[in-house]
Amino acid sequence: MVWFHAFFTVFLFALFIAIVLWAFSPRRKKAFDEAARLPLEDKRGDHP
């Protein structure tokens, strides 16, 4: 059972590193910048 806990810990750590690398990847910058501006964009018909 100890080997399972060790394997699971290493697996979760590797998953965490993969998510961090994906989130800070330069290829994702454009998509994240567009998503960050969404709340600030005005569209016609939004205001009464």
Backbone as a printed PyTorch tensor [residue, N CA C, xyz], in Angstrom:
tensor([[[  0.8160,  -1.1950,   0.0000],
         [  0.0000,   0.0000,   0.0000],
         [  0.8580,   1.2560,   0.0000]],

        [[  2.0420,   1.1840,   0.5620],
         [  2.9230,   2.3480,   0.5990],
         [  3.3310,   2.7400,  -0.8130]],

        [[  3.5830,   1.7510,  -1.6790],
         [  3.9890,   2.0590,  -3.0500],
         [  2.8850,   2.7940,  -3.7940]],

        [[  1.6180,   2.4740,  -3.4850],
         [  0.4990,   3.1590,  -4.1260],
         [  0.4770,   4.6320,  -3.7440]],

        [[  0.6790,   4.9330,  -2.4780],
         [  0.6920,   6.3220,  -2.0260],
         [  1.8560,   7.0850,  -2.6590]],

        [[  3.0010,   6.4500,  -2.7480],
         [  4.1590,   7.0950,  -3.3670],
         [  3.8980,   7.3510,  -4.8490]],

        [[  3.3710,   6.3650,  -5.5400],
         [  3.0640,   6.5290,  -6.9570],
         [  2.0220,   7.6180,  -7.1640]],

        [[  0.9850,   7.6250,  -6.3560],
         [ -0.0820,   8.6140,  -6.4750],
         [  0.4530,  10.0190,  -6.2140]],

        [[  1.3330,  10.1770,  -5.2440],
         [  1.9390,  11.4740,  -4.9550],
         [  2.7700,  11.9620,  -6.1340]],

        [[  3.5750,  11.0910,  -6.7000],
         [  4.3920,  11.4620,  -7.8580],
         [  3.4980,  11.7970,  -9.0500]],

        [[  2.4390,  11.0290,  -9.2430],
         [  1.5080,  11.2880, -10.3390],
         [  0.8460,  12.6570, -10.1920]],

        [[  0.3670,  12.9840,  -9.0080],
         [ -0.2770,  14.2790,  -8.7890],
         [  0.7080,  15.4330,  -8.9370]],

        [[  1.9360,  15.2440,  -8.5030],
         [  2.9540,  16.2800,  -8.6640],
         [  3.2430,  16.5060, -10.1480]],

        [[  3.3610,  15.4340, -10.9130],
         [  3.5960,  15.5600, -12.3530],
         [  2.4120,  16.2390, -13.0410]],

        [[  1.2060,  15.9210, -12.6130],
         [  0.0190,  16.5660, -13.1620],
         [  0.0150,  18.0560, -12.8430]],

        [[  0.3770,  18.4160, -11.6370],
         [  0.4610,  19.8190, -11.2410],
         [  1.4740,  20.5660, -12.1030]],

        [[  2.6450,  19.9810, -12.3000],
         [  3.6780,  20.6110, -13.1220],
         [  3.1820,  20.7760, -14.5600]],

        [[  2.4960,  19.7740, -15.0860],
         [  1.9690,  19.8530, -16.4500],
         [  0.9480,  20.9740, -16.5830]],

        [[  0.0780,  21.1380, -15.5990],
         [ -0.9250,  22.2020, -15.6450],
         [ -0.2600,  23.5680, -15.5560]],

        [[  0.7330,  23.7110, -14.7020],
         [  1.4500,  24.9870, -14.5820],
         [  2.1480,  25.3220, -15.8920]],

        [[  2.8030,  24.3480, -16.5070],
         [  3.4740,  24.5970, -17.7840],
         [  2.4700,  24.9660, -18.8690]],

        [[  1.3170,  24.3280, -18.8760],
         [  0.2820,  24.6520, -19.8550],
         [ -0.2450,  26.0700, -19.6350]],

        [[ -0.4800,  26.4230, -18.3840],
         [ -1.0570,  27.7290, -18.0770],
         [ -0.1090,  28.8730, -18.4120]],

        [[  1.1750,  28.6740, -18.2460],
         [  2.1360,  29.7380, -18.4980],
         [  2.8220,  29.6010, -19.8530]],

        [[  2.3040,  28.7400, -20.7070],
         [  2.8820,  28.5360, -22.0310],
         [  2.6770,  29.7890, -22.8840]],

        [[  3.7000,  30.2240, -23.6010],
         [  3.5470,  31.3900, -24.4780],
         [  2.4900,  31.1660, -25.5660]],

        [[  2.2400,  29.9370, -25.9520],
         [  1.2230,  29.6610, -26.9720],
         [ -0.1830,  29.9860, -26.4710]],

        [[ -0.4120,  29.9670, -25.1770],
         [ -1.7360,  30.2160, -24.6050],
         [ -1.9770,  31.6810, -24.2760]],

        [[ -0.9580,  32.5290, -24.4110],
         [ -1.0640,  33.9260, -23.9960],
         [ -2.2020,  34.6510, -24.7110]],

        [[ -2.3310,  34.4870, -26.0130],
         [ -3.3710,  35.1920, -26.7590],
         [ -4.7670,  34.8080, -26.2610]],

        [[ -5.0080,  33.5310, -26.0670],
         [ -6.3210,  33.0780, -25.6030],
         [ -6.6220,  33.5990, -24.2030]],

        [[ -5.6310,  33.5930, -23.3330],
         [ -5.8470,  34.0840, -21.9730],
         [ -6.0370,  35.5990, -21.9540]],

        [[ -5.3270,  36.3290, -22.8170],
         [ -5.5180,  37.7780, -22.8990],
         [ -6.9270,  38.1130, -23.3860]],

        [[ -7.4170,  37.3810, -24.3710],
         [ -8.7830,  37.5990, -24.8530],
         [ -9.8020,  37.2930, -23.7540]],

        [[ -9.5990,  36.2340, -23.0250],
         [-10.5160,  35.8740, -21.9430],
         [-10.4810,  36.9060, -20.8180]],

        [[ -9.3180,  37.4990, -20.5820],
         [ -9.1970,  38.4960, -19.5210],
         [ -9.9460,  39.7790, -19.8710]],

        [[-10.0710,  40.0780, -21.1620],
         [-10.7610,  41.3020, -21.5810],
         [-12.2710,  41.1350, -21.7060]],

        [[-12.7790,  39.9330, -21.6700],
         [-14.2120,  39.7030, -21.8660],
         [-15.1080,  40.5170, -20.9250]],

        [[-14.8370,  40.5910, -19.6390],
         [-15.7340,  41.3560, -18.7560],
         [-15.7260,  42.8560, -19.0390]],

        [[-14.7080,  43.3560, -19.6950],
         [-14.5890,  44.7910, -19.9280],
         [-15.1760,  45.2320, -21.2600]],

        [[-15.5160,  44.3040, -22.1270],
         [-16.0350,  44.6550, -23.4440],
         [-17.5080,  45.0040, -23.3540]],

        [[-17.8730,  46.0810, -24.0500],
         [-19.2740,  46.4850, -24.1450],
         [-19.8270,  46.0010, -25.4720]],

        [[-21.0400,  45.5200, -25.4300],
         [-21.7200,  45.1150, -26.6510],
         [-23.0080,  45.9040, -26.7430]],

        [[-23.4220,  46.1840, -27.9480],
         [-24.6700,  46.9300, -28.1300],
         [-25.8300,  46.1160, -27.5720]],

        [[-26.7130,  46.8030, -26.8890],
         [-27.8630,  46.1320, -26.3180],
         [-27.6650,  45.6750, -24.8820]],

        [[-26.4550,  45.8430, -24.3590],
         [-26.2140,  45.4510, -22.9710],
         [-26.8070,  46.4460, -21.9840]],

        [[-26.9150,  47.7080, -22.4070],
         [-27.3880,  48.7630, -21.5040],
         [-28.8450,  49.0800, -21.7990]],

        [[-29.6420,  49.3100, -20.7680],
         [-31.0670,  49.6410, -20.9920],
         [-31.2560,  51.0270, -21.5640]]])
